[in-house]
Amino acid sequence: MASYEEVGIGDAVLLDEISTRAFVDNLRVRFNGGKIYTYIGEVCVSVNPYRTVNLYGKEYVTQYKGREIFERPPHVFAIADAAYKAMKRRGQDTCIVISGESGSGKTEASKIIMRYIAAVTNVAGQQEIERVKNVLLQSNAILEAFGNAKTTRNDNSSRFGKYMDINFDFKGDPIGGHVQNYLLEKSRVVLQQPGERNFHSFYQVLFGASDSELSRLKLKRDVNSYHFIRQGGSPRVDTIADKTDYKACQGAFKTLGFSTEQIDAIWRVVSAILHLGNIEFTSSGDETQIKNPKVVKDIAELLHVSPDQVTKALCHRVIAARGEVMEKRHTESEASYGRDAFAKAIYERLFSYIVQGVNSAIEVRYENQSPQYKYNTVIGVLDIYGFEIFERNSFEQFCINYCNEKLQQLFIELVLKQEQEEYKREGIAWQTIDYFNNQIICDLVEQNHKGIISITDEACLNVGKVTDEMLLEAMEKKLKGHDHFTTRKLSPMDKELKHVVEFRIKHYAGDVVYAIKGFLEKNKDTLFQDFKRLMYSSSDHVISSMWPEGAQDITMITKRPLTAGTMFKNSMIALVKNLASKEPYYIRCIKPNDQKSPVIFDQERVTHQVNYLGLVENLRVRRAGFAYRQSYDRFLRRYKMISQYTWPNFHGGTDREGTKILVEEQGFSNDVKYGNTKLFIRSPQTLFALEQGRAKLIPGIVIFLQKMWRGAICRMHYRRLKAGLTILAHYRKYKMRSYMLELNRVFRNVKHMQDYGKHLRWPAPPLVLRSMVSDFQSIHNRWRAHMILSNVPKSDWPQLRIKVIAGDALMGKRADWGVREYWEGNYLASTKENPAASNFQSAVRNMRNKDGFREVLFSSLIKKINKKNKSSERAILITDRHIYKLHNKTFKPLRSPIPIVEVSGISVSPGQDQLVIIHLRSGNDFVISLMSQTNANRVGEVTGLLLRQYQLLNRTDLRVIVNANLQCMLGNKSRMINVEENSVGSFPAFSKGPRKELIYTWPTSMNKEIPPPSKTSTHRQAPAPPSRSPGANGYGNGHIKSNGHNNTNRHSNGVHTYGNV
């Protein structure tokens, strides 16, 4: 017993009272609570819910797979799994017997079992096994179409018995199977009771086939046009989709390997039977004729025979006696009987042919397998008609009820046998159990010379006309005095029985009255040889193969065939023998009401079924002495938490000793017996007390286990995390070493390269070093800078710093910015540029004394323009703090010095001209054109010096604009300056344009030839080398920090070329 939400008692063995009323009440309580399954030990009782229930999904398969029956709530999956486990683990053939009356859900139960077996097998996904599983499942669609019909009790009633063997290989995967059918109710082909239908196949072809198919089959989509299928008056059923089922059946035929010719022949035979039912006969004198020969022609075309042969077979009979052949004409009634017998025989042969085709598709295949792989075990599934009691019971009900008597006998014998064997195995004294042994009823039916079947066979063998009344009289003579057989003649006071018409058999499930009429005819199952020869003569080999005996010569003497009753008796004996050789599991199906309602539980109806299924008998056998038994190890595992001596584990001896300690501590010693391997508990109350004690402790245990497990998970996670970090650290070191070795290989000889490895491609870094590569590159760049600077005299370093700053702002934007020139800075102090150098230096000393600047950074002659558009020659002086505008002769300041901190930007053109605009915050920019004796380009020098000094003073960068059309502010007014080149002038000049703009004209004669740029590559900027003492260029001791103007591109030759590295 598992801990789950229970409604009623899940296992009826644990009921306090063993009676039919208590058992049925428990079924009612569970049915109303939505529980349709109940156990009797290991027998599953299934009540049809008449609704779709969500009990068969993947989650339920997982819950029951590999579990013991008592561990989960009652379910048909548990029975299927128990049978599968017994087959797989012990190599024991098993079988599942499904029984119950029509409409109780037997067919659904068998399909559920098949789906469960398909779900738990072929975990390796082998294609052949998957094919077998699919074929086994698809075979149901075909067998239901041709073997099931609507009855008053069930919309999908199986009108034949089916036993399917499923073969498994040594791994437990299905490899094939075999279907055995029993007693198809072929009388339904020609006759249905009101509210019933013929077999589904007839309606499927009418409602599911296309118009072209119906035309080929000579059919109309009208049920009322065909006598054989309109008698029940129920052509349409809400729960049946004939059109969909037809398509499913067609698909199943193809899946099972039926050829197109076979499928076509099958539906042609079905159509021929429909037409056969419409044939009518008329008598003209002694001659019997067919009223509607057109129907005969259609039948002949469908069966591929001659119309004349069909007519002759229906109206005549050929008789061979002592070598002579005679032709006998039928009467009208004989012709009608022959037509119906022919229709029933055709359908029965067709059904047998289909079953044979199914078996061919699912048979076990051993091609290319060694003998060890030919070992297989079997699970049998028996889905057979239940006990039937109708208003009028005939030969078919007699055979069906005999079948149920045999199965009930087997059921009781096997249950008793299992109980006796278990008691003997466990050393428990066996107690005699009173139960009804129905062997006497089986003997009444099957005993040689004395049984009803033998008596009926003797009547069929008698020469002359023997009637059903004479058969009943023979039964009365031979069975007089039998306790379970009676007629009105044997019991004159029994007014319920009719004279010479009925007899009663007292079955284990109740009394059944049978009508004797038709027993002889149905037992003989006569079919004239003319029909067999007709069908064998068909040009369709599929149809002719169904009738091999039609090949016999008409004069051949053949052995009298076995009667239908004897063949059925023999098949039942063989079936019972087969089931007895297997380990059985049972599913007993019950119909809760006749209205097919999901909410009605008819107490009387269910009680009747419980009685004839022998469920209370089974319960009494199972409860004889002990309500519950379990092996010591499982019992101790389940209830060990109840005792302090067995929790958490018992180490004081064997499982039996631990169980004994637990039971004695709880005070249940007088209610149990100790077997060799199992504990037997007598009353359900003891088991309930154990379960309640366990249920109280389970929540605390669960919390404790959750705590321990969560701690274990955290510790495992921590260890995995720590191990992962250790592995990661080692791996990172490995990748770092590998990368450093690769760098060493790539940059091994860079010291001897002209560009010191600037052109080399850096290897792709591992992820762990990706953020550090820029640092490595920076180190390499600083080293390169050091190597380059080591070739440059230290006296030139200040000049080089300025060129670097200027290059960051102008390189790539301006054609020539004087990088190839030698930048002296204070040009006016040199007599080469300024003959009045001494006057200049005297003026500078005066300005230094007055303004207190420390050094002169730049001086040069210029041409400037003012706000009145007047240009004049002047001189410019840039010190470490100010910018001076000087007179070009006397070098005296013409205005107050401009602090460098007041500069807001610099604008230059992209050409070779010497135009420089120094933007001032005051709104009156300094617009000048640099002048030199040597036509040197000093724009870059001025730009670099101002950038450096501005950054030193303001700690921010100065904006530099390079454009052909420049904008400036003169007298707080915005002016445009357009730079133009012409070949007429010989010196630069400012002029006023037509639209009040200023035009700066640059003579092309002053342009220099610019050499092509040398190869460069871009690297991350690195800090400049430390500042040095000022040299001859007088640039001072300013320290240049990394501020966006520094660049690793340095000149490395005597002329200090900036752009060639």
N, C-alpha and C positions, 0 to 999 in steps of 0.2 A: 504493500500500500504506500503510495507516494503522498506527499503533502501538496494537495491542490484543492481548489474550491470544489466542494462536493455537493451534489443535489441527490437526496435519497441515499441509497447504498449502491456504490459502484460495483461491488462483487456480491451477488445474491447469496453466496455461501455464508456471508456474515449477517444475514437476516436473523432476527431473534426467533421468529416463527417460520417454520417450514410448512407452507401451505400454498395452494393455488391462489387464494385471495391475497395473502401477504405478498406473494411474488408479483401478481398483476398490479397491486397497489403501488409497489415500488417502481414498476415500469411506468405507471401513469405519472407518478411524481417526477420522475426523471424526464419523461417526454414533455410534460408541461414546463419543465425547467430548461428545455433545450438540449437535454442529454439523450441522444438516440441510441447510445451503446451501453450495454450492461454485461458484466461477466457472470458466468457460473464457473468459477475456477478458471480454466483455460478455454472455456467455450464462450464465444461472443454472441450475445443476443442483440440483433439490430432491428430497430423499429423505424419503418419508412417515414421520413419527415414530410414527404410530399411538398418539399420546397428546396430551393438551393441553399446549401449550408457551406460556410467557409471553414471546412475542416480538412482540406486535402491539398493545401498549397505546399510550397517548398519548406516553409518553416515547420509544418507538421511532419513532413518527411524527416527533417533534421531531428525533431524531438523524439521520434520513435526508432530511428535507425540505431541498431546495436544495443537498444535498451531492453531490460527485462519487462515482462508483461505487467507486473505489479508496480513498476516505477512511474508509469504515466496513467492518465485517465483512460478508461476503456475506449478502444478504437479498433477499427478493422485493420489499421496499419500495424498494430501490435501483433495481431494474429499472423499477418503476412510476414512480419519480421521474425517472429518466432519460428515459423516454418522455414524461412530462408536461412536463419542461423543454424537450425538443426541440420539442414541439408549441407550447409557449407562447412560447419565445424566438425560434425561427426560423420560426414559422408553418408548420411541416412536419407533414403528417399522419403519424402513427405507428401501429404496431400491436404487440401483444404476443401471440406465438404460444405457446400452452401445449399441450404434447404429452406423451404417455406412455401406458402401458397402463392398463387398468381397475384402479382401486384405488391408483394411484400418487399421487393427491392433486391432480388437475387442477382439479376443481370447487372445492375449497377454495382453491387458488391464485387462481382467477379471482375468488372472493368477497373474498379478502384484498386483491387489487388494487382492486376496487371500493370497499372500505372505506377504503383509503388515499387514493384520489382524492377520496372524499367528505370525508375529514378535512382535506385541504390546500386545498380550494376553498371559495368563498363566505365569505371572511373578513369581508365587509361584512354578512353575515347577511340577504341579500335573500330575501324570502318565496318567490318563484317558483323561484329556484334551489334553495332548500331543498326545495321540493316535488319538483322534478326528481330531486334526489339521493335523496330518500326513495323515489320511484317506481322508480328504477333499482335500489336495494337490495332493495325489496320484490318486484320481478319475479322474483328468484331463487327465492323460496318457491313461487311458482306453477309456474314452469318445472320445478323439481325434483320437485314433486308429480306432475306429469303426464308428465315425460320421464325420470325416474330410477327405478331399480329395484335390488333386491338381486340380485347375481350371486354365484357361488362365490368370486369374487376381491374383491368390494367390496360393502359394504352400501348404498352410495349411488352406484351407478354411473350415469353419464349415458348413456342409451341413444339419444342423438341428438347430432349435432354442432351447436355453437352459435357463431355469430359475432355479437358485439355491437359496433356503432359507438356511441361516446359523442361527441356534438357539444359543442364549447366555443365560447364567445363570445370577443371580442377581449381580454377581461380574464382568460381562462383559467378561467371558471366554466362548469360543465355546464349546457346549455340543452335537452338532449333526447338522443335516441338511436334506434337501430333494431336489432332482433334478426332474424337470419337463421338458420333451422334447416335441418339437413341430415340426411336418411336416418334418420327415426325407425324404431326396431326394432319395427315393428308386429306382427311374427310372435310377439312375446312376449305379445301380448294373448290368443292362443289356445293357446300352448304354452310351458312353462317346464321347464328341466332340474331334476333333483333338487337340492335345496339352494338353489334360486333362488325369487324371487317375481315376480309381475306388477308393473306400475307402481304406485308408492306410492299413487296416488289411490284405487285400489280398496280398499285396506286402511284408508286414512284415513276414508273415508265409513262403513265398517263399524264401526270402533272409535271414531271421533270424533263422529259425528252423534248427536243425542239420540234417545230412543225414539220421540218423535212424528215426527221427521224420517225415521227408518227406516221407520216405518209408512206415511208418505206416499210413500216411495220403493219400497214393497213389498219391503223387505229384512229379513233376520234377522241378528242379530249373531253369525253363525257362518260362518267361512271355508269350512269343509268342506261347506257347503250349495251352493257355487258351483264348477262344474267349471273355469272359466277361471282361478281363483286358488288352487286346492288342489293342483295337480299337483306343485309344487315341494316341498311338505311343510314349508314354513318360514313359517307365517303370522305368527309373532312374531319380532322381532329385538331383541336387548338394546340395541343402539346406536340404535334408532329408536323415537321416541315418537309413534305414529300419531295419538293423540288430541290431543296438543299441536300436532303439525304441521297437523292439520285446522283447528284454530282459527287458527293462523298463516296458513294458506292463505286462509281466509275473510276474515281481516283484510286480507290483501294484495289480494284481489279488490276490496274496498271502497276501499282506498287508490288502486288503479289506475283506479277509476271504473267498474267493472263494475256494472251495475244489478242490482237484486234479481231481476228476471225472467231476466237472463242467467245469474246464479249458479245460480238454480234449474234452468234448462234444462241447464246443464253437468252438475250432479249427477244429473239425471234421465237424461241420456245415458249417464253412467257406470253407473248402476243398470241401464239397459236392456241394456247389454253383458253385465253379470253374469247377467241372466236369459236372455239369448240363448245363453249357453254351456250352459244346462241343457236346451235344446230337444233332444229325441230324435225320430228318425224311424223309421217302420216301413213295410214294404212288404206290400201285399195285392194280389197279382197284379201288374198293371202300374201300380197306383196307390200313390204314396208319401204317407203321412199322418204327422201329428204326434201323438206319443204323449200329450203333456201340453198340451192346448189352454189350460189355466189360465195357463200361463206366457206363452202368446201374448197372452192378454188383458192381463196385467200389462205386457208390452212395449208393446202398443198404447196403453194409458193413459199410460205414461211418455213415449212419443214423440208423443202426441196424433194418432194415426192410427187407422184402422179395423182391428179384429182380422182381418176377412176379407182385407183388403189384405195384412196381414203374412203370413197363412197362404198366400195365393196367391203372394206374392213368394218365400217360402221353398220352396214345392213345385212351382212352375211357372216357365216362362221364356217371355216373349213375344219372337218373332223376326219382324223385318220384312225381306222380300226382294223386290226389284223391285216395291215398292209394295204387296205383299201382307203381311198380318199373320197370323202363325201362333202357336199356343200349344203349347209343348212341355213335357211333364211330366218332372220330374227323377227320376232313379233315387235310391236311398237314399244312395249315395256322392256323387252330384252335389249333392244337397240339403245334405249335411254340408259339402262343400267350399264351397257357396254361403253357408251360415251362417257359417263361419269367415272367409271373404273379406268378408262383410258386417260382421262384428264388427271386423275389422282396419281396414276402410275408415272405419267410424263413428269409431273412436278417432283415426285419422289426421286425419280432417276436424275432429274436436273439438280436437285439438292445434293444428292450423293456425289454427283460429278463435281459440283462446286466445292464440297468438303474435300474431295480428293485433290482438287487443284490447290486448295489452301494448304493441305498437307505436303504437297510437292514443293510449295514455296518455303515452308518452314521446317522441312525435314533436316535432320542433322547431317552435315556434310563433313566427310573425313578426308577429302582430297589432300594429298601431299602432307599428311600428318603421321608422325611416328606413333607406335602403339601406346606409349605412355600418355599421349595427348587425347587418346580415344576414350579415356576414362571419363564418365559423366554421371551426374546424379540428376534426380528428377523431382520437380514439384508438380503435383497434380492438382487441378482446380476443377471441381465438379459443380456445375450449375445445372440442376435438374428440377423438373416440375415438382411442386409440392402436393400435398394431399388435397384432393378435389372432391367436393360434395356439391352437386348441382341439383336443379329441380328434376332433371332427367339425366341419369347416369348410365352410360353405355359401356361398350367394350374398351374404349380409350381410357375412361376413368378407372375401370377395373385394372388395366395394366399399370396406370400411373400409381394407383394406391398400393398395388402389389410392390412396385418399386420402392415406395416409401416404407412399406413394412420391412423390406430387406435392409434398407438403410438404417431404420430404427433398431432392428435386431443387431446390425453391425455396431451401431453407436453404443448401445447398452453393453454389448459384449466387450468392446474395446475399452470403454470407461471402467467397467468392472475389472477387466483384465489389468488395466493400468493401476487401479487402486490396489488390487491383490498383489501385484508385483512390487509396488512401492512398499506396502506393509511388510511383505516378506523380506525385501531388501533392507528395510530399516529395523527388522526384528520386532515389529509390533504385532500383537495377536490379532488375527483377522476375525471380524465380526460378521456373521451372516446378515445379509441385507435383503429385505423383502422387496421385490419389484416384479412388474408384469413382464413375463417372457413371452414375446409374440411369435416364438417359433411355431406354435400351434397354428397360427394364422398363415404363416409362410407355407407350412405343410399343406394346409387346406387348399392353397392355390397351386403349389408346384409339385406336390408328391406324385411320383410315378403311379399310374393306373388308378389312383384314388383322388388326385387333385383335380380342381376345376379345369385347369388347362388340359390335362390328359383326357378328361371326360369329353371336353369340347372337341379335341383332336379325333377321338374315336367316332364321334358323331359325324365329323367331316369325312371320315374314311368309309362310312357305311354306304352300300350301294342302294340306290333308290332315293326317293325324295324324303329327306330328313328335314324337319322344321325346327324352329327355335323352341316351340312348345315341347316337342319331343326331347330336345336337349335338356330343358328344365326338368322334365320328368325323369330323365336319366340321372341328373344331379340329385334329385330327391331320393332316388333309390339308393345311390351310393353314399350319400352324405347324411342320411337320416340319423339323427341322434348326435350330430356334431354340435358342440356348444356355440360355435361361431357362425353357423349357417342355418338359415331357416327360410321357408316359403309359406304361403297361405295354406297350402295343403298340409305342411308339417306343423303349422301353428294355426289351427282354424279360428282361434279366438283373436288373432292379430288382425284387426280390421284395417290397419294401415297398408297391408300388402294386398295386391290384386291377384286374383286367381290366374294361374298359368301365364302370368305376364312379368312378375317381379320376384326377386329373391333378395335377401338381406345378409350382409356379412358384418359381423361385429369386429371392426378393426380396432387397433390399439387407440386410434384417435377418435373413435366413435362409430356409430352404426351408419352404414351406407346401403341404400336400396338401389339395386341395379335393374334396368329393364332388359329382359332377355332378347328382345327383338333386335336383330342385326348381329348377334354374337357369332352365328355360324358364318354368315357372309363375310364379316370383317376378319374372322379368323382364317378363313380360306384365302382371302385376299386374291380372288380369282381375276386373272387377266387373260383374255383369249390370245392364243398364239398368233392370230392374224395381226394384232396390233404390234407385236414384237417384230414380226417379219416386215411390217410396213415401215417401222422406224429404222430397222436395220438397212432397208433398201434406200434410205435417204442418200442423196449425192453429197450431202454435207458430212464430212468425216467426223466432225465434232458430235453431231447428233447420232450418227450410226454407231459411234464408239460407246454410247451409253446403253446400247441394246445388243450386246455380243451374242446372246442366246438366239437372236433372230436369224443367225446363220445356220441353225440346225435344220436338217431336212424334215419335212412335214411328217414323214412316216417314221422318224427316229423314235425309239422307245426311250423315254427318260425317266429317271427316278422322280417319284412324287416329291415336290418341294416341301420344305418345312412350312408349317403354318405360322401365321403372324404371332400367335400366342407363344409357340414353342421357341421361335427365334428370339422373342423378347425375353422369355425366361432364361434362355441360355446366355444372352447378353448381360442380364442382371447378375447371374451367378458369376460370370467372368469379371464383371465390374466389382462386385463385392470381394472377390478373391484378390483382385488387383489392389483395392483399397486396403484390405487387411494386411497386405505385404508392406504397407507404408505406415509412417507415423502420422496419425490423423490430427487435424485441427478443424474445428467446427465453427461455422457462422450460421446461426439460426435467425431467419428473417421473419418479421411479424408485420402484418398490415393493421394499422391502428383503426381504420374505418373504411367503409365502402364508398364514401363520398369523395375520396382523394383530397381530404381537407387537412391542412397543416395544424389545425387547432382542435380537432375532434379526437377524443380517445374513447372508442366504443368498448366499454368494460366487458360486455358479453362476447363481442366479436373476438377480442384479444384473448379472453379466457379459453374460448374454443380452440384457438390456434396453439396456445400454451399447452393445452391438453394433448392435442394430436401430435405436437412436436415432442412430447415427452419431456418437457423442460423441468417440471417438478420432479419427475423420476430421476432425471440427471442430477438435480440438486440434492435429492435424498441420498443418492449414491455418493456424491461428493462430500456431503456433510455427515456421512455415517461415522460417528465417533468423533471426528475432528473437523473444526471449521477452517483451520489454517495450519499450514506446514511450511517450514523454510529451513534451508541449510544453516548450520551453525555459524559459518563465517559471515553470511549475509545478514543473519539475524543480529549478530554481535555488532557488525558495522552499522546497522541501522539504529539500534537502541543502546549502544554503549554509553552514550552521554547521560542516561538515566541513573546509572550507578557510579558512585565515587570509586569503586574498585575496578571498573572497566574503562574509565575515561582518563586521559584521551586514548590510551591504548592498553590492552590487557597483555601483561607479560608473565602472568602467574601460571601458565600452563597452556592447554589446548583451547581451541575455540569452544569445544563442548563444555569444558570446565568454566570458562568465562561466562558462557550462556547460563549455566546452572547457577553460578554466583549471582548473576543479574536477576534471574527469575526468583530465586529464594529471597533476595533482598526486597523484592517488590511484593512478596507474599502470594505468588501464583503457583506454588509447587504442586498443589492438589489439582490443578486444572491443565497440566501438561504431561506429555510423555516424551521421553528421550529416545530417539531412534539412533541408528548407527551414525548417520550423517545429518539428520534433520531433527528439528524440534517440532512436536505436534501440539497444537493448542486446541483444547476442546471447545470452549465457548467464545463467541464473538466479543463478549464484554471484556475479557482479558486483553484481547488485541486492541480494543478501543482504548482501554486504560493505558496501554503501552504507547499508543499513538498520541494520546492527550499529553502524557508526560514528555514525550519527545517534542511535540509541538510547542510546549511552553519554553523549552530550552533552546530551540532552534534559533529564534531571533538573536539571543545573546551570543550564540556560537557564530552566527553569521557576521555580527558586528566585530567579534574578536578576529575572525578569519579575514574580514575586510581590512581591519587595522594591520594585521600581520602581513597581509599580502601587499597592501599599499606601501608599508615600510620596506618590504622586500623589493617591490618595484622601484622605489626611490633609490635603494642601495644599488640595485642592478644598474639603474640609469646613471647613478654617480660613477660607478666603476667603469661603465661603458664610456661615459663622458671623459673621465680621467684617462682611460686608455686611449681614447680618440685624440685627446690633447697631446699625450706623449707621442703617439704616432705622428701627429701633425707637426709637432716640434721637430722630431727627427727628419721628417720628410722636408720640412722647410729648410732645415740645415743642409740637407742633401741637395735641394734645388739651389740654395744659395751658393754652396760650394761648386756645384756644376756650372752655375751662371758665372761665378767669378773665374773659374778655370777657362770658360769660353771667352770672357772678356780678356783674360790674360793672353789667350791665343790670338784673338783678333788684334789687340793693341800692342803686340809684343815688340814690334820694330818702329813704333811711331816716332821715336826720338830722332830717327835717321830720315824721316819723311820730310818733304819740303813744307807741307802744311801741318805737320805734327799730328796727323791722323784725323784732320777735319773732314776729309772725304769718306772716311770709313763708315760703313753701315753698322749701327749698333744692333747686336743680336736681340731677338724678342725676349723680354724678361719673363720669368714666371710670375704668377699672380702675386705671390707673397712679396716679391721685390719690385712690383710695378711702381709703387709710390716712392721708391728710393732711387730709381733710375735717374730721375732729374738731378738728384744730389751727386750721383756718380758723374753725370755729364757736366755738372757745374765744376766738380773737382778737375775733370779733364780740361775744361775750358780755362780754368785758372792756371793750370799747368801750361797749357798752350800759350796763354798770355805771358806767363813768366818766361817761357822759352823765346817768345817773340821779343819781349822787352830786353831780354839779356843781350840781344844783338843791337839794341838801340842805346846810344850814349845816354847816361843819366841826365846829362844837361838838356837833352831833348824831351825828357819825360813830361815836363809841364806843357810844352807845345803839343805833345801827343795827346794829353788829356783833353785839351781844348778841341783838337780835331775829332776825337771820339765823340765829344758832346755835340759838335756841329754835325758830324756824320749821322747821328741818330735823328736829327731834325731835318737834314737836307738830302741825304743820300737817296737816290732813286727819284727824287722830286725835282732836282735842279741839275741842269746839264753840267755846269762847272761851278764848284764852290771853293776852289783854291786848295784842295787837299794835297796837290802835288807841289804846291809852293812851300817855301820856307817861311814860316810865320815869325816875323821879328816883333810885332806888336807896336813898339814905340818908333814908328817910321820917321816922324819929324825930328827925332833926336839924331838922325843919321844924315850926314852931309850929302850922301848919295841921293837922298830924296828931297832934302831941304838944305839949300846953301846957307840959310839963316838959322842953322841948328843951334848956334850959341844963343841967339835971341830967344829961341823957343825954350831952351833949357833954363834961361834966366827967368822967363815968364812962369815956367812950371814951378820954380823954387818959390817965387812970390805967392803963387796960388796954394802951394803946399803949406807955406807958413800961415796963410790966411785961413784956409779951409781945413787943414789938418789931415789930408789924405795920406796914405802911406806909400803908395806906388802907382805908377802909370802903367796901365794895361795896354792901351792902344791910342795911337795918334796918327792922323792922316789928313791930307788936303781933301776937301769935298766941294761939291756944288750943291747948294740947297735952294729950295723955293719956299716963299712965305705965303701968307694968306691972301696977299695982294697979287699973287701970280708972278711975283718978281723973283728971278733967280740971281744968285750971286755966289762967288767963290769964297769959301770959308775954310776953317780947319776944325777938326773934331778931336776932343781929348776925352778918353774914358779912363777913369781911375777906379780904385777899388770901391768907391762910394758914389761918385758923381759922373755925369756926362757934361762936358763943357763945349760950348760953341765959341770958337776963337776967330779973331781977325786973321786972315791968311797972310798978313805981312808982319804985323806987330805981335801977333799971338796973344793979344789981350782978350779977356773974356768979354763977349758982347752982351751977355745977359747973365743972370744968376745961374749957377750950376743946377743941373737937373738930377735929383737923387735917383739912383738906380731903382730904389723901391717904388718910385712913381711910374716906372715903365709898366705898361699893361700888355704889350705884345710886340712882335716883330713881323713884318711882311716883306717878302722878296718875290721876285719873278722867277720863272723856271728857266730863263735863258742865261746868257753869259754876261748880261749887263750888270752894272754895279749899283743898281737902285736898292736902297734900304729904307724902310719906313719904320721908325721907332715910335710906337704908339704910347701916348702918355695919358695919364688919368686926368690931366688938366683940360683935355679937349683940344689941344693944339699940338698935333704930332710933329715929329722931327723928320722931315722928308729930305733925304740926301742922296747924292750920287758920289761914290768913292772915286778918288783920283790918285793915280800913281805915275811916276816917271817911267816905270817899266811895264805899264799896262797889266799889272798883277791883279788877280781876282781875290779880293779881300772880304767878300760878302760872308763867306763861311767863318772867317776869323772873327769878325765883329759879332756874328750870330752866336758862335760858341762862347765868346767871352761874356756877352750879356746873359746868356743862359746860365753860365756857371755862377757868375756873381749874383744874379737874381735868386738862384737857388740857395746860395750861401747866406744871403741876407734875409730872404723871406721864407725859406724852407718849403717852398712850393715851386712848381714848374711854370715856366713862361710859355705862353702860346706863340707858335710860329706858323705863319700862313704863307704858302707858296702858290701863286696864281698869276696869270698873265694880266688880269684886270684887278687892280688893287684898290682898296678903299682907305681913305684917311680922313682925319679931322683937321681942318685948318681954320682957326678963328671960330672954333666950336661949330663949324659947318662941315657936313659930310661931303667929300669930294672923291670922284673916281679918277684914278690914274691908269691910263692905258699905256702899255709898253709896246713901242713899235720899233722895228729895225728898218734902216734904209742904207743904201750904198752911196748917198750923196755927201753927207756930212763926214767930218773927221774927228768929231768929239761929241760926247753925249750932251743933250740939251733938254730943257723943260719948255713947254709952250702950252698955250691955251687952246682947247679944242672947240669945235663948232657948237657943242652942247654944254659949254661951261666946264667940261671935264678937262683934266690936265693930261697932256701927252708927254711921255718921256721917250725921247728918240735916242736910239742906240745905233751907232754906225756899225755896219757889218764888217768893216775893215778892222775893227778892234777885236773881232771874234778870233779865238784860237782853235787850232785843230785838236780835237779831243781824242785821245787813244781809246780803243774799245775797252770796256771794263773787264778786269781779270775775274777768274772764277771765284765765286764766293759761296758760302753756305751759311745758313742761319743756325745759331746756337743760343742757348739761354744766356742772358746777361750775367756777368760776374762782377764782383766789386773790383774797382780799379786798384792798381798797386799803390802802396803808400806814397804820399807826396814827398818830393825831394826839394832840396834848396834851389832857388831860382838860378837859372843860368844866364847865358848871353841874351836870351830872348826877353828877359825881364817880366815873365808872367807871374812871378810871385810864388808864395808858399801856400796857396789855397789847397785844402784837402778835398778831393772830389769823392763824395759818397755815392752809393748805389741809389740813383734817384730817377731812373728812367732815361737819362741821357747817356749813360755809360754803355759801352758795347765791347765785346771781346774782339772785334775786328781791329787789329793793330798793324801798323806798317813794320816791316822787318828788314828793310834794306837801307842803304845810305841816304837815299832821297826821301825816306820816310813815306812810302806810298801807302795810303790808308786802305784803298779798295782792292789790293791784290792778294790778300790772304784769305 
